[in-house]
């Protein structure tokens, strides 16, 4: 029902007659992108798991150096079932996919609601409800003394609607695991781009957990739940994977990004990688400093003090896509529709490339008697020429021998003389 391909691996989702799904894979598995596989009646993992976190759970050198025979867990030429998914939940996850995508050497899965899916046998035997049989990485069955050890045989669970799972290469933090015992904390963004800091994982890592769990990340600020921890306050809608980065679109149209950012593909204003999901605030509602805030910036504006911040309203994102080292987002025009040339036709009181920025003074204030797409506010100055001249006249600093021929006034750093570029007047001040 779904297929996806990375640089050297492929995955296919197969639906079984009990409405559950399995994932089968083939190709390269040197980074765990195929996970642990069912081979010849046994579960084979690409390497032995050690202590989790930054210093552990790394592939052994012999994994990368192993010959690709096509019949070993390192490299498969025929499809094999990923042991993480099994239709009855026997030591595995029961799930229905919403979306499955692959980067070069990693995968991202978003699950869908599956009320018809069976509850795993182990959960039934323990008397667990559908809600309690959640995908906690086996935490509920771990010995408290060894809670930070992977327990492969205790991952029986029923995936809920819109849960996010990642596995495979983590060389640029694209699994979103945060790289330090898989806990959310302040990450040092100064780590070198050439340094491998995040361990790969052939085991599924759930990103939007509703509570802290050993070995799993916990991001309540990124993926909040209600007070009972039962309902997501934001649901994942779409995900796209690039070479080493991911883009996630939520149902409220907010966008999150993580992974490699060497080429600026995350769109967050720098080139530092992110090892956990961060908000792409370019598309979020925010108060931003008004442009041209100083009297001498640019051509110089007719103001003396920095104006209050202006509102940048949320851009409604509809589609996301990720290339090898770049990202494309499709957003609605926030104005009054599109012009024939494809640009936004801004409504009254709004400006900007996609008409999401208020005119100075608020949405009920004209930018230049009409909407304008001029982001720099060069038209429709925050203090119009006429208003500025009247203010100067009231202060006794205008000889009333000029008139407005435009909407903008400007000043240059030439002593105490204001030169009105768009006004046919000369204004001067004295000490």
Buried (B, 14 or more C-beta within 10 A) or exposed (E): EBEBEBBBBBBBBBBEEEBBBBBBBBBBBBBBBBBBBBBEEEBBBBBEBBEBBBEEBBBEEEBEEBEBEEEBBBBBEEBBBBBBBBBBBEBBBBBBBBBBBBBBBBBBBBBBEBEEBBBBEBBBEEEBEBEBBBBBBBBBEBEEEEEBBBBBEBBBBBBBBBBBBBBBBBBBBBBBBBBBBBBBEEBEEEBEEEEBBBBBBBBBBBBBBBEEBBBBBBBBEBBBBEEEEEEBEBBBBBBBBBBBBBBBBBEEBBBBBBBBBBBEBBBBEEEBBBBBBBBBBBBBEEEEEBBBBEBEEEBBBBBEEEBEBBBBBBBBBEEBEBEEBBBEBEBBBBBBEEEEEEBBBBBBBBBBBBBBBBBBBEBEEBBBEBBBBBEEBBBBBBBBBBBBBEEBBEEEBBEEEBEBEBBBBBBEEEEEEBBBBBBEBEBEEEE
